[in-house]
């Protein structure tokens, strides 16, 4: 399965973006899908994950602002990001959890102050 993230862009602080992750194959049998991010000069970190039955878990700094969801019929995972902050600026990637597949290019999110 190959994963392609999209939906990033430039947004002002307080704004919103919705990221999408399209899989080349079925994700229905994949227990957990996740969004990760890597800010300039920092290590990649787990932002949110969702199991096949919809249980979710979030990085503390995004709780209450980000929402992860998945549509197995469309083989797509989403990340709704609201109340964005400059600290959210990063390249965002989707992948499996806990053992990620080959990393795709990701999508750049830039939040201006």
N, C-alpha and C positions, 0 to 999 in steps of 0.2 A: 504494500500500500504506500502510495506517495501522497504527501500532504502539502497543500498550497494555501498559504495564508494571504488574505487581502483585506482591504478596507481601511488601511492606515492613511495618515495624512497630517496636515498642519491644522491645529485647532487652538483657540485661545483657552486659557485657564477657565474652568467652569463649564466648558463645552462637553459635547458627547461624540462618541464614535462607536460604530458597530463593526467588529472584525468578524470575518468569515474564514472558515478553514474547510476547503473542499478536499475530500479524499478520493483517490483514483479507484478505490475498491470499497467493499462493504466495511463499515465500522461497527455493525450490530454485534459482532462477536468480540469486539475489543472491550474489555471491562472498563477501563478508565482512559478518558481522553483529557488532555490538559492544554492550557496556554502557559507559555513561559515568556520571559522577556530578558533582554540584555541591554543595559544602559552603557553608554560609552565609558570605557575604563573599568567596568564592573563585571562580575561573573554573572552568568545566566542564572535566573531564579524562577522558581515555580510561582505562577500567579494564581491559577485556579485549576481545579480538576473536577471532573464529573464522571460518575460511574454509569454503567449501563442501565441502572434503575433510577438514575437521576439524583443520587446523593452528591452533594457538592462540598467543596472545601476551598477556602480562600486565604491568600496572603493577608496578614493582619492589616497592612496599610491600604488594602483595596476593599476590605469588607464594607458593605453598605453602599458601595459606589459601582462595583463591577458585578455583572451577572453572567455566568457561563451556562450555556444550554447546548443540547445536541438534538439533531433530527436524523435518526438512523435511516429513515426512508430516503432521505436526500444525501446521506453520507456526508453530513456537514456539521461542524461544531461552530458555535458563535460565542463571541465575547462582547457583551454590551457594556460600554464604559461611560459612566456619567460623572459629572463633577470632576473632570480631569484636572490634574495638577502638573506643574512643570516637572516634578519628580517622576511622573509617569512616562516621561520621554524615554523611548527605548525602541529597539527592534523586537517585535512580538512574533513568536513562533507557536504553532500548535504541534502537538506530538502526542504519543501515547504515554501512559504513566503506569508503573514507575520506570519501565525500561524503554527509553525513547528509541524510535526508529531513526533512520538517517535524517539529519536536519535539512529542512528546506531553506529557502532564502529569507523567509520571514517578511513582515510588513512593518515599515517605519511609522511610528507615532511620535509626533513632535508637538509638545504643548508649550505654547508661549505664555509668558507672564504678563 
